[in-house]
Amino acid sequence: MKDIIISEDELKEFIVNNFKEEALLEISYNRVFVPGILLNINNDENLILTLQLQGQLLHQTVDINIDEIKSELVEIRYTHLDEGITLVIK
């Protein structure tokens, strides 16, 4: 897995240009850990990622507004096929 240190300002463009649907995302922010399959990337007004949660009890779909939480993000792990990236937000 490749580690990339990225600023909050660079994050949106990186996600839009490099993330693919059906990838596994593990988002860590504040004190929350959210693992899920990326279903949709919506970059209209805000960057919103739609995830199918992966857990023992929860399998619901959630929308995460990256623009709203980017100041609280710690890291995002992205896995698609054999490619793995850990984005460490500074």
PASEBA-1860 file (N, C-alpha, C; in nm, 3 decimals):
! residues 90
1> MKDIIISE> 0.085/-0.118/0.000/0.000/0.000/0.000/0.089/0.124/0.000 ~ 0.055/0.217/-0.084/0.131/0.340/-0.100/0.072/0.449/-0.012 ~ 0.157/0.521/0.062/0.113/0.632/0.146/0.137/0.763/0.073 ~ 0.036/0.850/0.075/0.046/0.982/0.015/0.003/1.084/0.120 ~ 0.088/1.180/0.147/0.052/1.290/0.237/-0.007/1.400/0.151 ~ -0.127/1.444/0.189/-0.201/1.539/0.105/-0.267/1.644/0.193 ~ -0.278/1.764/0.140/-0.344/1.872/0.216/-0.495/1.865/0.193 ~ -0.569/1.931/0.281/-0.715/1.939/0.266/-0.751/2.001/0.131
9> DELKEFIV> -0.675/2.101/0.088/-0.704/2.171/-0.037/-0.685/2.082/-0.160 ~ -0.594/1.986/-0.154/-0.566/1.897/-0.267/-0.657/1.774/-0.269 ~ -0.725/1.748/-0.159/-0.799/1.624/-0.140/-0.911/1.605/-0.242 ~ -0.994/1.706/-0.260/-1.110/1.694/-0.348/-1.067/1.658/-0.491 ~ -0.971/1.730/-0.544/-0.924/1.704/-0.681/-0.864/1.563/-0.692 ~ -0.789/1.521/-0.591/-0.728/1.388/-0.594/-0.835/1.280/-0.598 ~ -0.937/1.293/-0.514/-1.044/1.192/-0.510/-1.117/1.186/-0.644 ~ -1.155/1.301/-0.697/-1.229/1.305/-0.823/-1.148/1.244/-0.937
17> NNFKEEAL> -1.019/1.270/-0.941/-0.934/1.223/-1.051/-0.883/1.080/-1.036 ~ -0.880/1.026/-0.914/-0.815/0.897/-0.893/-0.902/0.786/-0.835 ~ -1.012/0.819/-0.770/-1.094/0.715/-0.710/-1.192/0.659/-0.812 ~ -1.219/0.529/-0.802/-1.313/0.461/-0.890/-1.423/0.396/-0.807 ~ -1.541/0.392/-0.866/-1.652/0.326/-0.799/-1.622/0.177/-0.784 ~ -1.684/0.115/-0.686/-1.667/-0.026/-0.649/-1.538/-0.051/-0.571 ~ -1.464/0.054/-0.536/-1.343/0.039/-0.455/-1.383/0.030/-0.308 ~ -1.296/-0.028/-0.229/-1.314/-0.030/-0.084/-1.253/0.097/-0.027
25> LEISYNRV> -1.332/0.170/0.052/-1.282/0.290/0.121/-1.291/0.268/0.270 ~ -1.190/0.312/0.340/-1.190/0.313/0.486/-1.155/0.455/0.527 ~ -1.255/0.527/0.576/-1.239/0.668/0.609/-1.228/0.683/0.760 ~ -1.122/0.750/0.805/-1.104/0.778/0.947/-1.110/0.929/0.967 ~ -1.207/0.973/1.047/-1.216/1.115/1.078/-1.270/1.131/1.219 ~ -1.225/1.241/1.284/-1.261/1.267/1.421/-1.237/1.138/1.500 ~ -1.340/1.078/1.555/-1.325/0.949/1.625/-1.408/0.841/1.558 ~ -1.429/0.856/1.429/-1.516/0.766/1.353/-1.433/0.691/1.249
33> FVPGILLN> -1.464/0.563/1.231/-1.403/0.480/1.127/-1.517/0.428/1.040 ~ -1.514/0.457/0.910/-1.622/0.419/0.820/-1.566/0.333/0.706 ~ -1.588/0.200/0.710/-1.549/0.115/0.597/-1.667/0.092/0.505 ~ -1.644/0.098/0.374/-1.753/0.073/0.282/-1.706/0.065/0.138 ~ -1.797/0.019/0.054/-1.772/0.010/-0.090/-1.821/0.140/-0.152 ~ -1.735/0.203/-0.233/-1.769/0.329/-0.298/-1.867/0.304/-0.412 ~ -1.988/0.357/-0.398/-2.092/0.338/-0.499/-2.100/0.454/-0.597 ~ -2.074/0.577/-0.548/-2.092/0.693/-0.633/-2.004/0.808/-0.584
41> INNDENLI> -1.955/0.888/-0.681/-1.881/1.010/-0.652/-1.959/1.124/-0.715 ~ -2.012/1.213/-0.631/-2.090/1.327/-0.679/-2.014/1.454/-0.648 ~ -1.974/1.525/-0.752/-1.893/1.646/-0.735/-1.967/1.768/-0.791 ~ -2.096/1.781/-0.757/-2.171/1.897/-0.805/-2.130/2.020/-0.726 ~ -2.198/2.049/-0.616/-2.160/2.163/-0.532/-2.056/2.122/-0.429 ~ -2.079/2.009/-0.364/-1.986/1.952/-0.266/-1.944/1.815/-0.316 ~ -1.832/1.766/-0.266/-1.788/1.631/-0.299/-1.856/1.534/-0.203 ~ -1.947/1.454/-0.256/-2.022/1.359/-0.175/-1.992/1.218/-0.225
49> LTLQLQGQ> -1.945/1.133/-0.134/-1.917/0.993/-0.165/-2.030/0.909/-0.107 ~ -2.089/0.823/-0.189/-2.192/0.731/-0.143/-2.126/0.596/-0.119 ~ -2.142/0.545/0.003/-2.080/0.419/0.042/-2.185/0.317/0.085 ~ -2.161/0.191/0.050/-2.236/0.079/0.106/-2.152/0.030/0.224 ~ -2.201/0.055/0.345/-2.123/0.022/0.465/-2.094/-0.127/0.473 ~ -1.977/-0.159/0.523/-1.933/-0.297/0.542/-1.914/-0.322/0.690 ~ -1.998/-0.401/0.747/-1.987/-0.431/0.889/-2.067/-0.555/0.922 ~ -2.056/-0.599/1.046/-2.127/-0.719/1.086/-2.277/-0.695/1.096
57> LLHQTVDI> -2.317/-0.575/1.139/-2.459/-0.546/1.157/-2.514/-0.446/1.056 ~ -2.429/-0.354/1.010/-2.476/-0.248/0.922/-2.433/-0.273/0.778 ~ -2.529/-0.266/0.688/-2.500/-0.276/0.544/-2.578/-0.169/0.469 ~ -2.603/-0.059/0.535/-2.682/0.047/0.473/-2.596/0.137/0.386 ~ -2.661/0.218/0.306/-2.595/0.313/0.219/-2.594/0.450/0.286 ~ -2.477/0.516/0.283/-2.465/0.649/0.344/-2.394/0.742/0.247 ~ -2.426/0.870/0.258/-2.357/0.975/0.184/-2.264/1.047/0.279 ~ -2.139/1.064/0.239/-2.042/1.137/0.320/-1.997/1.259/0.242
65> NIDEIKSE> -2.022/1.376/0.300/-1.984/1.502/0.238/-1.840/1.532/0.278 ~ -1.747/1.507/0.189/-1.605/1.526/0.217/-1.574/1.672/0.246 ~ -1.640/1.764/0.178/-1.616/1.907/0.202/-1.650/1.947/0.346 ~ -1.753/1.884/0.404/-1.792/1.918/0.541/-1.699/1.860/0.646 ~ -1.638/1.745/0.618/-1.557/1.679/0.721/-1.407/1.685/0.696 ~ -1.364/1.750/0.588/-1.223/1.744/0.550/-1.129/1.796/0.659 ~ -1.174/1.890/0.740/-1.087/1.941/0.848/-1.072/1.839/0.961 ~ -1.160/1.739/0.967/-1.154/1.637/1.071/-1.095/1.505/1.021
73> LVEIRYTH> -1.068/1.497/0.890/-1.015/1.372/0.833/-0.874/1.343/0.882 ~ -0.850/1.218/0.913/-0.717/1.171/0.952/-0.654/1.100/0.833 ~ -0.727/1.001/0.777/-0.677/0.929/0.661/-0.792/0.862/0.586 ~ -0.764/0.832/0.460/-0.856/0.755/0.377/-0.775/0.644/0.312 ~ -0.818/0.521/0.335/-0.755/0.406/0.269/-0.843/0.366/0.151 ~ -0.781/0.354/0.036/-0.850/0.325/-0.088/-0.791/0.198/-0.147 ~ -0.875/0.100/-0.177/-0.829/-0.023/-0.240/-0.919/-0.054/-0.359 ~ -0.858/-0.065/-0.476/-0.931/-0.101/-0.598/-0.846/-0.202/-0.673
81> LDEGITLV> -0.903/-0.321/-0.694/-0.829/-0.433/-0.753/-0.704/-0.457/-0.670 ~ -0.586/-0.447/-0.727/-0.464/-0.470/-0.651/-0.396/-0.340/-0.609 ~ -0.460/-0.227/-0.634/-0.401/-0.097/-0.603/-0.451/-0.049/-0.466 ~ -0.357/-0.011/-0.382/-0.390/0.041/-0.250/-0.321/0.171/-0.221 ~ -0.397/0.268/-0.172/-0.343/0.399/-0.138/-0.395/0.438/0.000 ~ -0.307/0.492/0.080/-0.349/0.554/0.206/-0.322/0.702/0.194 ~ -0.428/0.781/0.198/-0.414/0.926/0.196/-0.408/0.975/0.341 ~ -0.299/1.038/0.376/-0.285/1.096/0.509/-0.305/1.246/0.494
89> IK> -0.410/1.297/0.559/-0.446/1.437/0.541/-0.374/1.521/0.644 ~ -0.304/1.625/0.594/-0.229/1.712/0.685/-0.299/1.844/0.703
END
